[in-house]
Every structure is written in C-alpha cells, then in structure tokens.
Amino acid sequence: MQKNRLLKIDNSDNVLVALVDLDPGIISYEELSINLPGEVKQKHKFLTTDLRKGEIIIMYGVPVGKANWDLKAGEVITIANVTHFAEEVTINEGGYDWLKPNIAQWEGRTFSGYHRQDGKVGTANYWLFVPLVFCENRNLKVIEEALSKGLGYYKPNKYEEYVRTKISSDSTFKSLASEKKVFENIDGIKFLYHHGGCGGTRQDSETLLRLLAGYVSHPNVAGATVLSLGCQHAQISWFQDIQKELYPKVEKPVIYLEQQKLLSEEKLITEAIDQTLEQLVIANKIKREPAGLDKLVVGLECGGSDGFSGISANPAVGHVSDLIVTLGGATVLSEFPELNGVEQNIVDRCVSRPVAEKFLKIQRAYEDKAKAVGSGFDMNPSPGNIKDGLITDAIKSAGAAKKGGKAPVIAILDYTEPVTEQGLNLLCTPGNDVESTTGLAGSGANIILFTTGLGTPTGNPITPVIKISSNTELFNRMNDLIDLDAGGITRGEATIEQVGEAFLEEIIAVASGQETKAMKLEQNDFIPWKRGVSL
C-alpha cells in the first residue's frame, strides 16, 4: 500500500514529485493547496508556485531549469516549458564538513577475497586473455571455445538447448552443464574483445593500452595472456611501459605472444593454451582469505534511469558509499556528463583547490568537445529518461550525483587513471553504461553498484556488477537481471539508510564469491572509450 503520494526532496524546492499517478483537481501537501489542471504521471514533477518566464526551477535544492514562459502552480514541467539551466561555478576556499555515518555494526567485518602481492584484494580470481589489436579477435574466439569447454567453464544457455531439442531427440548437450571445473579456485577465463589497437590515432591506441593495463593489473585478475599481431600501433613494448608507469607495484604472470614471430596461427593458439594451462595450475593455488572492508573499491554507476532513481536507489547507494568511505575503503563515482548542473556541489566537497581545479578542467574540456560537434551535456537525457520524468540534464545529474553520498571528494581521476586513495573518487567516463562500467573496472573497482529505473542488462568481464532497481515494479518485471530493490523507499516502507545498509551486506556477500545476476547471465560487456564525444 502506497503510504505517500507526494515528495518534496529539499525544503527549497519549488516542485513536488508525484509518487503515484495523480488526477486533476485540488491536492494538498503540508500547508499547500494546489490545483492540478491535468493528470500528473507517477515520477513526474509539478510546480508549487507560479513562475514567470526565465525564473528558475529548483529541485534537490539546486537550480535544474528555467521556465520558457509564464507557468502556474500545479503545471507539470516538461521538455517544452522548461529549459536546462545550471548555475555558474566558483571555487570557494572554505572547508567542507560532513557527518559520518555510524559504522559500529561493520567494524571488524570482513569479506573473503584474493590477496595480491601489491596489497590489494580481489573479489574474484580470473585469468584474462587480452588482444592488443582487433586482428586477434578470431584467435581469441577459438581459444575461448577450447578452454571454456575443456576446463568446465562453459555455460550452455536455455536457447541453445531449446534448438538442440528441436532438431534432435537424443541430445548430449545437457551433460556439459554439469561438468566440474578443472581449476576450483579460478572463477573463470575472460576474453576482452575490442576493435582498437590499430588505425585511428596514436592517442586512441594509448588510451586502449592504459585501459587494458588496468584490467591486467586488476586485483580480480590472477594473470593474463596477451596476444599481438606485431605490426599494429599498440605494441607489446609500449603496453609493458604503460604497465610499469601506472602499476609499478603489481607483479603477476603475463604471457606475451606475437603472431608474426611464430610459424603459424596454429602455433600461436597452441602456445597460448599450453602456457596458460601451466600458469593456471599455479594461480589455482590462491584461495580466498578474510579481508577488511577497507579493501573494497566500489564503483558507482547508473543507467536507464527514471524519475525515482534520484529519490530511492541513488541516495541508498550514496549511503553505502559513505559507509565504505568511513570504513576506510574507496568508492568511485563515474559519468561526468551526468554531473552537469551539480558542479558547484562537487567543487564545494573537494578536499583541496587543486582537486577542484582538476575536476573543472576535465569537465569543461569534455563539454567543449561535445559543443564543438553540435551537442552538449544538456542533450544527455535519453527518450526513456524524459518519458519517466528526467526532463533536463540538471535534474538527471542532481539525482545521479546522489550515488556519491556526502563524503568529501578525495581525488579526481581522468579516464584510465587508477584509484590510489581511499575515500570518494570521481572518474571521468561517458554516461554510456558499458563505456562507463568498462572504465570503472579499468581504474580498479572490485565491485560495481549499478542502479536503474528502466532496466539494463549490463555487466563486466572481471568486476561483479550488482544491479539495483529504483522501483519494485521493475524489480518484479526484470528480476532475471536485477539483484536488489530500492522501491520500498518511495512507498514509505523503508528509509534510505535501512536500504543502504542492506546493500552493504549484499556487497560483502558478492565480494566473498556470491554470483550476481549479471555474472550468471555472463554479461561480459567491454567497450573502451576512444575519448570522443559520447554522452
């Protein structure tokens, strides 16, 4: 039963959020009595006061748009009558104070992870195959099929079985699903297919190599097999130099094979299999051991957002972020286009002027690139976002930024920069779901929290992705994709803090080996960002 019908997110807001569909007529909220001239759909917003043309709409306590013409109290704000607006940003020298959450119930808690030589702890133990150029994708596919089936990692899906059953009454396909893994402590062998490494610009190849270095050096990766053609931009020697630059303390087995130096394609593939199997025997000796929650590096991501994302799921994730930061861990907030309109809040929370200046420099350069091709951050909301009440980028951004909680911003990372400091980090990625999660894992996130209001099947090859719905209707409808539900918040059945604390318990379970829905469905999405305009 829906306890609440309306929500005012911040006392200074001049809009109310409809938590249920509202009919035309008089509606009351606290001391206000407002006439709704038409129906208001769930998740959409209407004005609490009259506005003249050019006056500002306030939501989440910040400016999120301005009126395109005179508007009356009770009118629903739309993409027609409201235009995106964001305030000018200034760097203030005053300090930032925040109230840390109570962490008493988690002090001394651990998860069961894989300890690495550099002091980091993995939440999984994968062997990774990495092509330095797209020319090796076909060889990767051959190796993937041979190793996944031969070592017991292959998971036949129900559609393959369905086709087999249709064409044959005597199928032996089912037996594959029950084959035991050869290497008990290796969670899987992952393959990073991509279309880069040659062609394009030299900067494209460098960005790709920096990203791949993050994956090879990731604490969830025991070791890697790297395939090179030989003549491409992305040379093995360049890759090794980047690894030494970004990850000088990481030591793990990495096999390098260059096809043009070998006698044949068959030689490349058999060498890759033989050498990998030798290393898997060694990597299999590593077992999960207890690790403090300060070893968590949690990526914060949203995709397919709706009008409830910034009210339920994102603030709950923000509370998780604050808990992890207080416990000594690290969190990473991504998607710079979705911080457009809340830059002042971010700047005010930066621990130093250089950190604030780095954020504004990257943010402004990114937006300038978008404007140069006739776009802009204000064009970020998708048709699905708009349909569900996110009508300006500032509204979307104010809700998206809630994933970062209230902790100070300790560091700003450009794309492919690794996380090196405990606390809340900001990572420059696009708003594109897969490009962003790809970047979060590449910078060291060993768990990713992914909130959604509309539903999305995104996962990652090496980092467990926990999906969280903003509303219960979505959780029930797409339960095969989504792990957790924050819908109780908008129904008044649970607080943001209660839901966030439940999320932290799920993180501990997943970090200790519990599979997420994305892992079970093998959603191994990997799309490198070429640093072009991607919103």
C-alpha positions in Angstrom: 0.0 0.0 0.0 1.4 3.4 -1.0 1.8 5.5 2.1 3.0 8.6 0.3 1.6 10.4 -2.8 3.9 13.4 -3.0 7.5 14.1 -2.2 9.4 17.4 -1.7 13.1 16.4 -1.9 14.6 19.6 -0.4 12.9 22.3 1.6 14.0 24.9 -1.0 12.4 23.1 -4.0 9.6 24.7 -5.9 8.4 21.3 -7.4 6.8 18.3 -6.0 7.3 14.7 -7.2 4.3 12.5 -7.9 4.9 9.2 -6.2 1.7 7.8 -7.8 -0.5 8.8 -10.8 -2.5 11.9 -9.8 -5.9 13.0 -11.2 -6.7 16.6 -12.0 -8.1 18.7 -9.1 -7.1 20.1 -5.8 -4.3 18.4 -4.0 -2.8 19.2 -0.6 0.8 18.9 0.7 1.6 20.2 4.1 0.3 23.8 4.2 -0.1 24.0 0.4 -3.3 23.5 -1.6 -2.6 23.3 -5.3 -4.9 22.9 -8.3 -3.7 20.3 -10.8 -5.1 21.4 -14.2 -4.4 17.9 -15.7 -3.2 14.5 -14.6 0.3 14.0 -13.3 2.0 10.8 -14.1 4.0 8.9 -11.5 7.6 10.1 -11.3 6.9 13.5 -12.9 7.1 16.9 -11.2 4.7 19.9 -10.9 5.2 23.4 -9.7 4.3 24.5 -6.2 4.2 28.2 -7.1 3.7 30.5 -10.1 6.8 31.2 -12.2 7.4 34.0 -14.7 9.3 33.4 -17.9 13.0 32.9 -17.2 12.6 32.1 -13.5 14.4 29.1 -12.0 13.1 25.7 -11.2 14.7 24.3 -8.0 14.9 20.6 -7.3 17.3 18.7 -4.9 18.0 22.2 -3.6 19.8 23.3 -6.8 18.7 25.1 -10.0 17.7 22.5 -12.6 15.9 24.5 -15.3 14.2 27.8 -16.2 10.7 28.5 -17.3 10.3 29.1 -21.1 7.1 31.1 -20.4 4.9 32.1 -17.5 3.8 28.9 -15.6 1.1 28.4 -13.0 1.4 26.4 -9.8 0.2 22.8 -10.5 1.6 22.7 -14.0 3.8 19.7 -14.9 7.3 20.6 -16.0 8.1 19.2 -19.5 10.8 19.5 -22.1 8.6 22.1 -23.8 8.0 24.5 -20.9 11.4 24.1 -19.2 15.0 24.5 -20.4 18.1 23.1 -18.8 19.9 25.6 -16.5 23.0 25.2 -14.3 24.5 27.9 -12.1 28.0 29.3 -12.6 30.7 27.5 -10.6 33.2 29.2 -8.3 35.9 27.6 -6.1 35.5 28.6 -2.5 38.3 28.4 0.0 36.2 27.3 2.9 36.4 23.8 4.2 33.8 21.1 3.9 32.3 19.4 6.9 30.2 16.2 6.8 28.5 14.0 9.4 30.0 10.5 9.1 27.5 7.6 9.3 27.5 5.1 12.2 29.7 2.1 11.2 29.7 0.3 14.6 27.9 -2.8 13.2 30.5 -3.3 10.4 33.7 -2.6 12.3 35.8 -5.7 12.2 33.7 -7.3 9.5 35.5 -9.0 6.6 34.9 -10.4 3.2 36.6 -13.4 1.7 38.8 -12.3 -1.1 42.0 -13.0 -3.1 45.1 -11.2 -1.6 47.6 -9.8 -4.1 51.3 -9.1 -3.8 50.7 -5.3 -4.0 48.3 -5.3 -1.0 45.1 -5.1 -3.0 42.4 -7.8 -2.6 40.3 -9.2 -5.4 36.6 -10.2 -5.1 37.2 -12.7 -7.9 40.1 -14.7 -9.4 40.1 -14.7 -13.2 42.6 -15.5 -15.9 42.4 -12.8 -18.6 43.0 -13.0 -22.4 43.8 -9.6 -23.9 44.3 -8.8 -27.6 46.4 -5.7 -28.3 44.7 -5.4 -31.7 41.3 -6.4 -33.2 43.2 -8.7 -35.6 43.5 -11.2 -32.8 39.7 -11.4 -32.0 39.2 -14.5 -34.2 42.1 -16.3 -32.4 40.6 -15.3 -29.1 37.3 -16.9 -30.1 38.9 -20.2 -31.0 40.9 -20.2 -27.7 37.8 -19.2 -25.7 35.7 -22.1 -27.0 38.5 -24.6 -26.4 39.3 -23.6 -22.9 35.8 -22.8 -21.6 34.5 -26.2 -22.7 37.7 -28.2 -21.9 38.1 -26.7 -18.4 34.4 -26.7 -17.4 33.6 -23.0 -17.6 31.2 -23.3 -20.5 27.5 -22.5 -19.6 25.1 -23.6 -22.2 22.1 -21.3 -22.2 18.5 -22.4 -22.4 18.1 -21.2 -26.0 21.0 -23.4 -27.3 19.4 -26.4 -25.5 16.0 -25.4 -27.0 17.4 -25.5 -30.5 19.2 -28.8 -29.9 16.0 -30.3 -28.6 14.1 -29.2 -31.6 16.5 -30.8 -34.0 17.4 -33.9 -32.1 15.6 -36.1 -29.6 18.9 -37.6 -28.4 20.9 -34.5 -27.3 24.1 -34.9 -25.2 24.2 -31.1 -24.7 22.9 -31.2 -21.2 25.9 -33.1 -19.9 28.2 -30.1 -20.5 26.3 -28.0 -17.9 27.3 -30.4 -15.1 30.9 -30.8 -15.9 33.1 -29.9 -12.9 35.6 -27.1 -13.2 39.2 -28.3 -13.5 40.6 -25.4 -11.6 38.5 -25.0 -8.4 39.9 -21.6 -7.3 39.8 -19.9 -10.8 36.4 -18.2 -11.2 36.7 -18.1 -15.0 38.7 -17.3 -18.0 37.7 -13.9 -19.5 38.3 -12.5 -23.0 38.4 -8.8 -23.8 37.2 -8.4 -27.4 37.6 -4.9 -28.9 38.0 -3.1 -32.2 41.1 -1.0 -31.4 44.8 -1.1 -31.4 45.5 0.0 -34.9 44.0 2.6 -37.3 42.6 5.7 -35.7 45.0 7.9 -33.8 48.1 7.1 -31.8 46.2 8.6 -28.8 43.4 6.0 -29.4 45.9 3.2 -29.0 47.5 4.8 -26.0 44.1 5.1 -24.2 43.3 1.5 -25.1 46.6 0.2 -23.7 46.1 2.2 -20.5 42.7 0.7 -20.1 44.0 -2.8 -20.8 46.8 -2.3 -18.3 44.2 -1.6 -15.7 42.5 -4.9 -16.4 45.6 -7.0 -16.4 46.8 -5.3 -13.2 43.3 -5.6 -11.6 43.1 -7.4 -8.2 40.4 -9.6 -9.6 42.8 -11.0 -12.2 45.4 -13.7 -11.4 47.3 -13.3 -14.6 46.9 -12.7 -18.3 47.7 -14.0 -21.8 48.3 -11.1 -24.2 48.1 -11.7 -28.0 49.7 -9.3 -30.5 49.8 -9.4 -34.3 53.1 -7.5 -34.4 52.7 -4.6 -36.8 49.9 -2.6 -35.1 50.2 0.7 -33.2 49.6 -1.0 -29.8 52.9 -2.7 -29.5 53.8 -5.1 -26.7 56.8 -3.0 -25.6 54.5 0.1 -25.3 52.0 -1.9 -23.3 54.7 -3.0 -20.9 56.0 0.6 -20.5 52.5 1.7 -19.6 52.0 -1.1 -17.1 55.3 -0.1 -15.3 54.2 3.6 -15.3 50.7 3.0 -13.9 51.1 -0.1 -11.8 54.8 -0.3 -10.7 54.0 -2.5 -7.7 51.9 -5.1 -9.4 53.6 -8.5 -10.0 51.7 -11.3 -11.7 52.3 -13.7 -14.6 51.6 -12.2 -18.0 52.2 -14.3 -21.2 53.1 -12.4 -24.4 52.7 -13.9 -27.8 53.3 -12.2 -31.1 51.7 -13.9 -34.1 54.0 -12.6 -36.8 57.0 -14.1 -35.0 55.5 -17.6 -34.9 55.4 -20.2 -37.6 51.6 -20.4 -37.9 48.3 -19.4 -36.4 48.0 -22.9 -35.0 51.4 -22.4 -33.2 50.0 -19.2 -31.7 46.9 -20.8 -30.4 48.6 -24.0 -29.1 51.3 -21.9 -27.4 48.6 -19.7 -25.8 46.7 -22.7 -24.5 49.8 -24.6 -23.3 51.4 -21.6 -21.5 48.1 -20.5 -20.0 47.4 -24.0 -18.6 50.8 -24.1 -16.9 50.1 -20.7 -15.2 46.5 -21.8 -14.2 47.9 -24.6 -12.2 49.9 -22.0 -10.2 47.1 -19.5 -10.0 44.7 -22.2 -8.7 46.7 -22.4 -5.5 45.5 -19.0 -4.5 42.4 -19.2 -2.2 40.0 -16.8 -0.7 41.0 -15.4 2.7 39.5 -12.8 5.1 40.0 -9.2 4.1 38.9 -5.9 5.8 36.1 -3.8 4.3 38.8 -1.1 3.7 40.0 -3.3 0.8 36.7 -2.6 -1.1 36.8 -0.3 -4.1 33.2 0.2 -5.2 32.2 1.7 -8.5 29.0 3.8 -8.5 27.1 3.7 -11.8 23.5 4.3 -13.1 21.8 3.5 -16.4 18.3 3.5 -17.7 17.4 6.0 -15.0 13.8 7.0 -14.2 12.2 9.7 -12.1 12.7 7.6 -8.9 16.4 6.8 -9.4 17.5 10.0 -7.7 15.0 9.5 -4.9 15.4 5.9 -3.9 18.2 3.8 -5.5 20.8 6.5 -5.9 20.6 8.0 -2.4 20.7 4.5 -0.9 23.9 3.8 -2.9 25.1 7.2 -1.7 24.7 6.0 1.9 26.6 2.8 1.1 29.4 5.0 -0.4 29.6 7.0 2.8 29.7 3.8 4.9 32.5 2.3 2.8 34.5 5.6 2.9 34.1 5.8 6.7 35.2 2.2 7.0 38.4 3.1 5.1 37.6 1.8 1.7 37.3 3.6 -1.7 34.3 4.5 -3.9 34.3 5.8 -7.4 31.6 8.0 -8.9 31.6 8.0 -12.7 29.8 9.6 -15.7 30.9 13.2 -15.9 28.1 14.3 -18.3 25.7 13.4 -15.5 27.4 15.8 -13.1 26.4 18.7 -15.3 24.4 21.1 -13.2 25.8 19.9 -9.8 29.4 21.0 -10.4 29.2 23.6 -7.5 28.3 20.8 -5.0 31.2 18.7 -6.3 33.6 21.6 -6.1 32.5 22.5 -2.6 33.2 18.9 -1.5 36.7 18.7 -3.0 39.4 18.4 -0.3 41.7 20.9 -1.9 41.8 23.6 -4.6 44.0 21.5 -7.0 41.4 18.7 -6.8 38.6 21.1 -7.6 40.5 22.7 -10.4 41.3 19.3 -12.0 37.6 18.4 -11.9 36.5 21.7 -13.6 39.3 21.4 -16.2 38.3 17.9 -17.3 34.6 18.7 -17.1 34.9 21.8 -19.2 37.2 20.2 -21.8 34.7 17.4 -22.2 31.7 19.7 -22.6 33.7 21.9 -25.1 34.3 18.8 -27.2 30.6 18.0 -27.2 29.7 21.6 -28.2 32.2 21.5 -31.0 30.2 18.8 -32.7 26.9 20.4 -32.2 25.9 18.6 -29.0 26.3 19.3 -25.3 25.8 17.8 -21.8 22.3 19.3 -21.8 21.4 16.8 -24.6 22.3 13.9 -22.3 18.8 12.7 -21.2 17.6 9.8 -23.3 14.0 9.4 -24.5 13.5 6.8 -21.8 14.8 9.3 -19.2 12.5 12.0 -20.4 9.4 9.8 -20.5 10.0 8.9 -16.9 10.4 12.4 -15.6 14.1 13.4 -16.1 13.5 16.3 -18.5 16.7 18.3 -18.1 20.3 17.2 -17.7 20.5 19.1 -14.4 17.5 17.1 -13.0 19.2 13.9 -14.1 22.5 15.0 -12.8 21.2 16.1 -9.4 19.7 12.6 -9.0 22.7 10.8 -10.4 25.2 12.6 -8.1 23.3 11.2 -5.1 25.2 8.0 -5.6 28.3 9.8 -4.3 26.7 10.4 -0.9 28.0 13.2 1.2 31.7 12.3 1.7 34.5 14.7 0.7 35.9 14.2 -2.8 39.4 13.0 -2.2 40.6 12.7 -5.9 39.6 13.4 -9.5 40.7 10.7 -12.0 40.8 11.1 -15.7 39.8 8.1 -17.8 42.2 5.1 -17.2 43.8 6.7 -14.1 44.0 4.1 -11.3 42.4 4.6 -7.9 45.2 5.1 -5.4 43.5 6.9 -2.5 40.9 5.7 0.0 37.7 7.8 0.0 35.3 9.1 -2.6 37.0 9.4 -6.1 35.4 10.9 -9.2 36.3 9.2 -12.5 35.8 10.8 -15.9 33.8 8.5 -18.1 30.9 9.0 -20.5 27.3 8.5 -19.4 27.1 5.5 -21.8 26.5 2.5 -19.4 29.0 0.0 -20.8 31.8 2.5 -21.6 31.4 3.8 -18.0 31.4 0.4 -16.3 34.4 -0.6 -18.5 36.2 2.4 -17.2 35.3 1.8 -13.6 36.8 -1.7 -13.7 39.8 -0.4 -15.6 40.6 2.0 -12.8 40.4 -0.7 -10.1 36.8 -1.1 -8.9 36.5 -4.6 -7.5 32.7 -4.3 -7.1 30.2 -2.1 -9.1 26.8 -0.9 -7.9 24.6 -0.2 -10.9 21.2 1.5 -10.3 18.4 1.5 -12.9 14.9 2.7 -13.2 14.1 1.3 -16.6 16.2 -1.9 -16.7 19.5 -2.7 -18.4 21.4 -6.0 -18.9 24.9 -4.5 -18.4 27.7 -6.5 -16.7 31.5 -6.6 -16.8 34.1 -9.4 -17.5 36.1 -9.1 -14.3 34.2 -7.0 -11.8 30.9 -8.2 -10.3 28.1 -5.8 -11.1 25.2 -5.6 -8.6 22.0 -4.3 -10.2 19.6 -2.2 -8.2 16.1 -1.1 -9.2 14.7 2.2 -8.2 11.1 0.8 -8.2 9.6 -2.5 -7.2 7.6 -2.9 -10.4 10.8 -3.0 -12.4 12.4 -5.4 -9.9 9.5 -7.8 -10.3 9.3 -7.5 -14.1 13.0 -7.8 -14.8 14.0 -10.0 -11.9 16.3 -12.1 -14.1 18.6 -9.1 -14.5 18.3 -7.2 -11.2 19.6 -8.2 -7.8 18.2 -5.7 -5.3 15.2 -3.3 -5.0 15.1 0.2 -3.5 11.4 0.6 -4.2 10.4 0.5 -0.5 11.8 4.0 -0.1 9.3 5.7 -2.3 6.5 3.7 -0.7 7.5 4.9 2.7 8.2 1.3 3.9 12.0 1.8 4.4 14.4 4.6 4.9 17.4 5.4 2.7 19.7 4.3 5.5 18.0 1.0 6.0 18.1 0.1 2.3 21.7 1.3 2.0 22.7 -0.9 4.9 21.1 -3.9 3.3 23.1 -3.1 0.1 26.3 -3.2 2.0 25.5 -6.7 3.3 25.0 -7.7 -0.3 28.3 -6.2 -1.3 30.1 -8.3 1.4 28.4 -11.5 0.1 29.3 -10.8 -3.5 32.8 -9.8 -2.6 33.1 -13.2 -0.9 32.0 -15.1 -4.0 28.2 -14.9 -4.4 27.3 -14.6 -8.0 25.3 -11.6 -9.3 22.6 -11.9 -11.9 24.9 -10.3 -14.5 27.6 -12.9 -13.7 25.1 -15.8 -14.0 24.0 -14.5 -17.4 27.6 -14.0 -18.5 27.1 -10.3 -19.3 30.7 -9.6 -20.0 30.3 -6.2 -21.6 33.5 -4.4 -22.5 33.6 -1.2 -24.6 36.6 1.0 -24.5 36.0 4.8 -24.8 38.1 6.4 -27.5 37.7 9.8 -25.8 35.4 11.1 -28.5 32.1 12.7 -27.8 30.0 10.1 -26.0 27.2 11.2 -23.7 
